[in-house]
Amino acid sequence: MPLSIKVNLRVTGHCNQGGRKYMEDMFSVAYQQTSDEKDIEYAFFGIFDGHGGDEAAIFAKDHLMDIIVKQKNFWSDKDEDVLRAIRDGYVNTHYAMWREL
């Protein structure tokens, strides 16, 4: 009998502008299903703080997940390789942001 998991995710996001004139914070929720749609390859939950402007938060929201997934070790079966790929994805996003913004 094939193994299958049942995943039921309910995710809620909320941003509070507070006393600032503009909303600068962003969030992102994404997941990738397996080709047979019976499992989830990965789930991504991102919170991006604007810190005085929304440019960096928007850039990270639009690019971080894709850059992490493109790292060569992201799909490894070894946890340490995947963790390294996530770290490298953050670093590469930082440099891409530096070049583009």
C-alpha positions as CSV (number, residue, x, y, z in Angstrom):
1,M,0.0,0.0,0.0
2,P,1.6,3.3,-1.0
3,L,2.2,5.8,1.7
4,S,0.5,9.1,1.5
5,I,0.1,12.1,3.7
6,K,-2.8,14.3,4.1
7,V,-1.8,17.9,4.6
8,N,-4.3,20.5,5.5
9,L,-2.8,23.9,6.0
10,R,-4.7,26.9,6.9
11,V,-2.6,30.0,6.9
12,T,-3.6,33.5,7.8
13,G,-1.6,36.6,7.3
14,H,-2.1,40.1,8.8
15,C,-0.1,43.3,8.5
16,N,-0.7,46.2,10.8
17,Q,0.4,49.6,9.6
18,G,0.3,51.1,13.0
19,G,1.2,54.8,13.2
20,R,3.2,54.9,10.0
21,K,2.1,56.8,7.0
22,Y,2.7,53.8,4.6
23,M,2.6,50.0,4.9
24,E,6.1,48.7,4.5
25,D,5.8,45.1,5.6
26,M,5.1,42.1,3.4
27,F,4.4,38.4,3.8
28,S,4.4,35.5,1.4
29,V,3.0,31.9,1.6
30,A,3.8,29.4,-1.1
31,Y,4.2,25.6,-1.6
32,Q,5.2,23.2,-4.3
33,Q,3.3,19.9,-4.7
34,T,4.8,16.7,-6.1
35,S,4.0,15.9,-9.7
36,D,1.3,13.4,-8.6
37,E,-0.2,16.1,-6.3
38,K,-0.3,13.6,-3.4
39,D,2.4,15.3,-1.3
40,I,4.1,18.7,-0.8
41,E,7.7,19.1,-1.8
42,Y,8.2,22.2,0.3
43,A,6.3,25.1,2.0
44,F,7.5,28.6,2.3
45,F,6.4,31.2,4.8
46,G,8.1,34.6,4.6
47,I,7.7,37.7,6.7
48,F,9.5,40.8,5.3
49,D,9.9,43.9,7.5
50,G,10.2,47.2,5.6
51,H,12.5,49.0,8.1
52,G,11.8,52.5,6.9
53,G,10.8,51.7,3.3
54,D,9.2,48.9,1.3
55,E,11.7,48.4,-1.5
56,A,13.7,45.6,0.3
57,A,10.6,43.9,1.6
58,I,9.0,43.9,-1.9
59,F,12.3,42.6,-3.4
60,A,12.6,39.8,-0.9
61,K,9.0,38.8,-1.2
62,D,9.3,38.6,-5.0
63,H,12.7,36.8,-5.2
64,L,13.8,35.0,-2.0
65,M,11.9,31.8,-2.4
66,D,12.8,31.3,-6.1
67,I,16.5,32.0,-5.3
68,I,16.5,29.5,-2.5
69,V,14.9,26.8,-4.6
70,K,17.5,27.4,-7.4
71,Q,20.4,26.6,-5.1
72,K,22.1,23.3,-6.1
73,N,21.8,21.6,-2.8
74,F,18.2,22.6,-2.1
75,W,16.9,19.2,-3.3
76,S,19.4,17.1,-1.4
77,D,18.3,14.4,0.9
78,K,20.8,15.7,3.5
79,D,19.4,18.2,6.0
80,E,22.8,20.0,6.2
81,D,22.9,20.5,2.4
82,V,19.3,21.9,2.4
83,L,20.2,24.3,5.3
84,R,23.2,25.4,3.4
85,A,21.1,26.0,0.3
86,I,18.7,28.1,2.3
87,R,21.6,30.2,3.8
88,D,23.1,30.6,0.3
89,G,19.7,31.7,-1.0
90,Y,19.5,34.4,1.6
91,V,23.0,35.6,0.8
92,N,22.4,35.6,-3.0
93,T,19.1,37.5,-2.5
94,H,21.0,40.1,-0.5
95,Y,23.6,40.5,-3.3
96,A,20.8,40.6,-6.0
97,M,19.0,43.3,-4.0
98,W,22.3,45.2,-3.6
99,R,22.8,45.1,-7.4
100,E,19.2,46.0,-8.4
101,L,18.1,48.5,-5.8
